[in-house]
Amino acid sequence: MPLNPPALTIGIEEEYLLVDQASRDLAIEPPEAMLSECAAMLEGRVSPEFLRAQIEVGTHPRATVREARDDLADLRATVAKVSNDYGLAPIAASTHPFARWQEQQFVDKDRYQTLARDLQAVARRLLICGMHIHIGVEDDDLRIDLMNQMSYFLPHLLALTTSSPFWTGEDTGLKSYRLTVFDALPRTGLPDYYESYGEYQRVVAQLIQGGLMADATKLWWDLRPSARYPTLEMRIADVCTRLEDAAAVAALTQCIVSMLYRLRRSNQRWRAQRYGVKGELIDFGKGALVPFVDLLDELIELVAEDAERLDCVAEVAHTRQIAANGTSADRQCRAYAAAIDAGADQREALDAVVDLLISETVLGLE
């Protein structure tokens, strides 16, 4: 029996770091009134995260990426406005340039305290933020089938979102140091291959019964069936500092899922193989390193029909600008180098990076 076509609704979750506008350091103890005010204005679309210096927002499920983008703009603008009243500012970046994880405080919630107790130093180092994109796929077996195929495209999506080159004041040499920190957790990385939703459920039940996790939300894979919604949840991405970059990556994610379903419907499958990340990526079909921009062009061509149908051609095309001009991580490294060249010391250069992140987080919100 053929499966019903997925709705392909789109939802975007982002985590921000709250910084003190004067010191540029993290706000280790932001006022509780600030979060309460945000929550009242955003009606449940905002929540605390693992650390008190973090805040999470999430759009409503939307039919188009433009609707999701408008939601996200409202969320960013509201958090920025409220936090500004308290001398703070949100930054949409997956790490802070110089903050120390040893100084952070956990949110006083049972699940966060349990996580900190169970994972100890691994959890305490989680001074990182991510972007999660939910694509509506109601049929359970179809969701698993599309997850199996979509793993191939995760490096593309990561390469377009990198925003974590610095860690505790050091240039790590990586564009996404967040993954290095996050992958120390158990049950991370790529999901295994599953023949059906039933097989996936059996594995989840075994992990719960074995005492390895409390529920399916503790599967922290780069891509997973959401435990809360009938969606496929892409989790590999860093937070995009610029709103338009986030919308572009969300559009590309939606189009990839649409393309994979379209191929499946015509009895085709994507032959998925995993490769590296930024710069030159390995194309296993050609057996050679291929510039990322070439692979991106191929991907945009693959999803062209889907982008047209989903009315997000412009948003998908914007990914070419990201590839050409660089991600947040590239701009952060350039800002740091420019400040050093102008005579700044290390801390002054890192402050310049924070200033860049503050301004770019609210860029284009009007």
Secondary structure, DSSP 4 states (H G I P E B T S, - for coil): -PPPPP---EEEEEEEEEEETTT-SB-SS--HHHHHHHHHHHTTSEEE-SBTTEEEEEPPPBSSHHHHHHHHHHHHHHHHHHHHHTTEEEE--SS-SS--GGG--B-S-HHHHHHHHHHTHHHHT-----EEEEEE--SHHHHHHHHHHHGGGHHHHHHTT--B-EETTEE-S-SBHHHHHHTTSSSEESPPP-SSHHHHHHHHHHHHHTTS-SSGGG-EESEEE-SSSSEEEE--PPPPSSHHHHHHHHHHHHHHHHHHHHHHHTT----------SSEEEETTTTEEEEHHHHHHHHHHHTHHHHHHTT-HHHHHHHHHHHHH--HHHHHHHHHHHHHHTT--HHHHHHHHHHHHHHHHTTT--
